[in-house]
Each structure stands twice: as structure tokens, then as C-alpha cells.
Amino acid sequence: MAESAARTFMRIRDLRKTYEVRRGLFGRARPLHAVAGVSFDVQAGTTFGLVGESGSGKTTIAKMLMLAEGPTSGSIVIDGQDLTALDRKQRGQFHRELQPVLQDPYSSLDPRMRIGRIIDEPLRIHGFGSRAAMDARIRELLELVGLPPDAARRFPHELSGGQRQRVSIARALGLSPKCMILDEPVSALDVSIQAQILNLLKDLQGALDLTYLLISHDLAVVAYMSQRIGVLYLGEFMEIADAREVVTNARHPYTQALIASVDARSGAIDGSAVSGEIPSPMNPPSGCTFHPRCPYAQARCRTEKPALRPLAPAHLVACHFAESISAPQYPLPTPAACMPIRRSHALPKEMT
């Protein structure tokens, strides 16, 4: 796989996750292939975006990277550590280095705890230091994400959605991680607030040399945030390329369909331009899994699975006929959240 010469922080090879699904009490167990052999690299200090429709395997990949799910097979190497070989003590240390920011900031924060207590919880678990040291760290983190010191005394319901997501980011940064898993980090927020959170994440990445894995159904936001993008369908990569290449020179029919279906107002995938229904991962189509919905499908596509192969340097496509498919003529719209905006993160009026 062609990747840049920068230091590889995350190396995933042939990662698979299969669940056994039973219908009824006495039904025969059948395999559900949630992730079907994905491989990709993420360079240190960059953002790799995973995009696809619901059910494509994005969140399952994130769960395996965070050790919330064990892989069925394959290897996960992050910052030189093979996650499949870690013992309990090593897992605890690893969790300091990789932290998640989840989709819904309200449900991910304990409504009975004050913000200061929420932020210092991972510090206490990992034995950060004295009470005074933790209080100083909380103040530092609040300032880092653009919240005033008195936010530490508030409860989650007293904050806006954007402020709650800032608290989630502050909590994730508490242990000085090297990498953050951003699972739909702005999809639950108003468009105007999305802009501030996206720019905050970008600025934090530059200041703290963070590596991001960004998961989203919002193709425009993924293109705005990421250096490289992987397009997932039924647990497999259809296309991997630099963000600009995906936007301007997509060669897989599924990637083109996603771009065509983007809602110009929100950047989210509409789905109307992708014909047909998503097949069941318990009974995936033979050959190319996208062929039942593909306008370019031929007899070969129904019987022979295309390999994820290089079409150009650093541009991989899983399509037999990628060379003969023209790039789309409709550019991906700039997400509404990222139209001309101020870079300031502080929201003093919200806290009054």
C-alpha cells in the first residue's frame, strides 16, 4: 500500500470482525461480517477519515481500535504496539494514549456530575497527582477548549450542545493522548456550532501534534478535516485516497454516488442518488459487493471480487473498471458548517 514517508502511527492489516447471529431460541447461528478485511495506515499528526452509509462498519472499526471489541482476525499496531498482544496492565497504559470523542455529548456526560468532576475522572483513575494538580489541569483543559473556569461548577444540562462537546474534548485531552477517535463528533450539533468545534479540533491537532481517526456519514466534513479518506461499504474499502483526490477524482461508483447524494445544505449523505437497498452483511452479494447497485456493473462484477489496487500513487480503488469510469463533474460542496467563519473558540455570552 502506497503511503507517505511520514511516521506511521497506526497500521491496520486485514482487520475482520464477525458476529454470530441467531434467529430465535433454536435458530442456527449465522455469521454477520461487520468488518471484512480492511487495511490502512494513518500517519502521525494527520487525520484519516472513514466515511460510508450506516452499517458500513465504521463504528465497529473504532470499537476494535479502542479495545472495546476484539477482532476476529487481523493486526492492529498503534504507535508500535500490537494491540492484540497487550496484557491488562499494558491495556491500561494504552488507554492513556488513545481517547474517544463520541457523537452525543449529552448522553456521554453523567448528568449528576459537575463538569470539573467529569473532566477529572480519568485523571483520578490513572493516578494523575494531587488534588491541587488535578484542579490546575482542569483549569488548563477548560481554557484549551475555550470554556471559562467557572464552567467546572456547572452541570451538563446547564451548558449548550457545543459547550458539552467541548467538555467531552477536554476530558479526552486530560491524559495527553497521542490519538483521538472522533466518532461523529459534530453530527448532533447545530450547523453554526459545528464550525467552531471542527476548527477547535483542527487547532488542537496542530498545537498538540494529535493523530485523528474521524468517523462520519458527513462526507463534506470528512473532506474538510482529513488528509486521507477511506470509503467503506459492507465492511470493505471501496476507495482510499487523499481527501482532495476523493473529492475531485473519485473513481469508484460508490464514492461517486455518495458525492452525488450529499445534501448541499448540510453535507450529510442523502442516499437518494444511490439506487437499491444495502444488502445484508449476513448474506453479502458474490463478486463485488456493490454490483447490485452499480450502474457500471458487468458480468465479471457478479463473479469476481475486485482487489483494492493502486490506480495512481496513494489512490486505491476496488473496481475492475476504475480506469474507464470518468471522475464526477459535480464538486463536493463546502460543508455549511465550514463556510467563512471566525476562528475564535471562546463563547463568553453563552456562559453568562
Secondary structure, DSSP 4 states (H G I P E B T S, - for coil): ----SSPEEEEEEEEEEEEEE-SSTTPPPEEEEEEEEEEEEEETT-EEEEE-STTSSHHHHHHHHTTSS--SEEEEEETTEEGGG--HHHHHHHHHHEEEE-S-TTTTS-TTS-HHHHHHHHHHHTT---HHHHHHHHHHHHHHTT--GGGGGS-GGGS-HHHHHHHHHHHHHTT--SEEEEESTTTTS-HHHHHHHHHHHHHHHHHHT-EEEEEESBHHHHHHH-SEEEEEETTEEEEEEEHHHHHHH--SHHHHHHHHTB-TTT-BB--TTS-SPPPPTTSPPSSSTTGGG-TT--HHHHHSPPP-EEEETTEEE--TTGGGSPPPSSPPPPPGGGSS-------GGGG-
